[in-house]
């Protein structure tokens, strides 16, 4: 696998080596020793999966305090634009974001460490999105930031009228009212 550091410390784009022939393809999606060597020790404890249709935007979500989560995300079917926002107050990139297109074709993965908000927009007719997390979900420590907050300047490549999101995400806090990480 190729591990590429992004402009934000701790965030990586990972591209697997894909072996294709007339039968289809094969690749290793996760190798713990290789992951540790390139990124560090992250003890993933759960895998999650969601299915969404075109225009669905999930996020920008994060968990606060001791329930913060690192995530390793990828798309099994379809295509999404994935975004991670740095919420670490002490970081020189605080408030900045990284975007990457993840698809079943490019097979890229995105590693997002603790201290980030995360979201994605489905660009294909349908997308199956899967991710590993290193901490349990704690509803009492869940938080969201508005996906269209002007302070973040995220350029979602879809007209606002086409975007479908949850009531909870529409009622999310603006970035300047969010809880940050130390």
N, C-alpha and C positions, 0 to 999 in steps of 0.2 A: 504494500500500500504506500501511497505517497501522502505525506502529512505536510500541509502547507500552512504556515503561520499567516494570520491575517494582520491588518493594521492595528488590531486591538489585542493586547496581551492576553494569552490564554485561550483565544478563540482560533479554531483550526478548521480547515476544509480538508477532508480526507477522500482520496480517490483510490478505489481498489484496483488491483490488477484483474482484469476480466479475461477469461479464456472462452473464446467462442468458436463454434464449428457448426456443421450442418444440423446437429442435434439441438443446439441452443447455446446456453452459456453457463459458466460456473465462476463464482468468486467467493472469497472469504470475506464476510461482512464484518467480522470482529475477531481479533486475535489479542487476547489479554496481554501477553508478554510484549508484543510489538507496540500495543497501545501504551503500556507503561514506559517503554523505552523512549517513545516520541512525545508523549503528553504528560505522563505521570501516573501515579496510582489513583485510580477512581474505582470505587467499589460499587458497580452497578448492581442494583437489587431487584429491579422490576423492568419489564418491557410493556409498553403501551402501544395501542394502535387506534387510529381513527380513519373514518371514510368520510369524505366531503365532496360536494359538487362544486362546479365552476363558480367562482366569485365568493366562496366562503372564506372569511377571514377570521382566524382564531388568534386572539391575543390582543394586546401584549401582556402575557401572564408571567407571574413569578411568585415564589413563596418566600416569606420573610423569616429572618432570624435563623434559628437552628434547623428550620425545615426547608431552607434553601436547597435547590436541586441543581446538579450538573446534568446535562442532557447530551446524548449522542443521537442525532435525528437523521432519518433518511426517508425516501419515498420508494415504495414498492410498485405503485401503479400511478401513472400520471405525472403531473408537474406542479411544483409550488415555488413561490418566492418566499424564502425563509429569512427571518430577521432576528438579530440579537442586539439588545440595547444595553450598554454598560451602565450599571446602577451603582458602581463602586465609587463613593465620594472621593477616596484618596487616589483614584486612578487618573493618569493624565488624559485618558480618553473618556472620562465621565460624561455621559449624555450622548456619546457618539454611538453609531450603529454599524453593523456589518450585514450585508445582504448577500445571499447566494441562491442561485436557482438549483433546486434539487429535483431530479426526475428519474423515472425508471430507465431512461436512456443513458444519462450520464453517470448514474449510480453513485454520485457523490454523497458524502455524509458531512454533517456539520457538528462539531463539538462545541458546546456552550457551557462554560464553567459556572459555578455558583456565583451569584452577584449580578445576574443579567435578567432582563425581561426578554421574553421570547414570543414570537408570533409568526404566522404564515398565511399567505393568500394562495388559493387554488387557481392556477392558470389554465389547467386542462378541464375537460368535461367532468372528470371525476379524479380523485386522488386518494390513494391509501398511504397513510403517513404512519411511520413507526418510530418509536424512540425508547432508548434506555434511560433510566433515571437512577440516581445514587441515593435517593432519600424518599421516604413515603410521603404521599400526598396528605396534607393537613388542611382541611377546609378553613379552620380558624386562622390560618396564617397565609391564606391565599390573597393575592392582590393583582390589580390590573392597571395598566396605563392606557389612555386613549390611543388607538392605533393611528389616528390622524392628527395628533398633537403637533401644532406648528413649531414648537421648540425642538422637536426631534427631527423634523424635516425629512421624514421617510417618504420617498417618491414611489407610492404604490402604483403599478402600471395598469390600473383599471379605473374607470370612471366610478365615482362614489355611488351613483345610482345602481351600478352592477354588483356592488359589494353586499354580501349577506353576513351579518354577524349576530351574536346573541344580545339580548337585552342587557345582560350583565356587562358585556364588553362595551356597549354603547354608553353605559353609565359609569365607566371606569374613570379614574382620576386623571387630571392633566399631569404632565410630567413634573411641573413645579410643585405639586401637592403630594407626590408619591413618597413612599418611604424608601430610603436609600440604604446601601450597605456601607459599613465603615471600612 
